Amino acid sequence: MPEREPRPVSVIIPARNEEENIERVVRSLERQEHVREIIVVDDESTDGTPEILARLSDDIQLLRVIRLDSLPEGWVGKNRAAAAGAETATGEWLLFTDADTEHLPGSLGSMLARARAENADLVSLSPGQETPTWWEKAIIPYVFMKLARLFPFEEVSDPASPCAAANGQYLLIRRSVYNETGGHAAIRGAILDDVELARRVKAAGGRLLFLPGAEWVRTRMYRTFGAMWQGWSKNLFLLYGGRLGRMVSDLAATLLMDVLLPLAFVVFAVLVLAGRLAGWVLLATLTCFAGSVLRQWSYGASLARLGFDPRLDIFQPIGAGLYVLLLLNSMWAYTVSGGVQWKGRKYQA
């Protein structure tokens, strides 16, 4: 019989206090073809993560666990964990993924085939997002709609465009390219490690492939409002590249079109119902109603393209309001307070 092709992919999962998620992601990767090894890097977890990993290690032969006991100066925790995993990985390809992801059957085989067919050096997916609570339904789709405009999939995947991005929840990269660009060691202090790694790969002439990934991977990013607030406050300023002018412009447009416009419709509608039937009130009511409906329809269409349920468009005004507050807080953190908090650590701006 012909020899079976060696499994080419080493999976690397940085994990810090992930007792609620870690078993799901490991089990979902265990069932994927092409996986040579699953390397979980336990980044000083203080919850039940180590015990869960110890139990899984007895059951899953592919699983390897690395325990980190300190964070060297100048490193972001996730980057240190990713680098430690890459140092011991043996695969031709490295798949970096987050502990809160679930990989659907056949996803890795599909992405590996796509990478080879299109000669891509780095393939990244924007996973489907699970949003069980009202605040997740409001803010998560809205943020991803904004990100799709900041980093259009087509532009990122176009070798002629300077636009570069990736999503660290799913980042599949050739080992040779990872090494040539310095890997996570070269971006050790970068809070937005996925985008920085993609920029280095593209600047070196590597080919990026960035795709909506709801049919292959899903995740619930944040289980508490506080974690969501910290997470997006940490990222938004950097996702805008620190360009205050663009942030202020986008903030003003969001506030005007997605918060104040529907609010104005409600105010004018109340006036109409109260018997204030002056011509200008009726005209203002109809104008605000038409504008709000058009904005909501456009938002729903954008959500559908990203793999979200388009019916989540009803949460648009709430999501927009939260987005404005998050963007303001992110700007404050990086320009005034001088740092951000994440998973019990503070990183200087």
Order of alpha helices (4+ residues) and beta strands (2+ residues): beta-alpha-beta-alpha-beta-alpha-beta-beta-alpha-beta-alpha-alpha-beta-alpha-alpha-beta-alpha-alpha-alpha-alpha-alpha-beta-beta
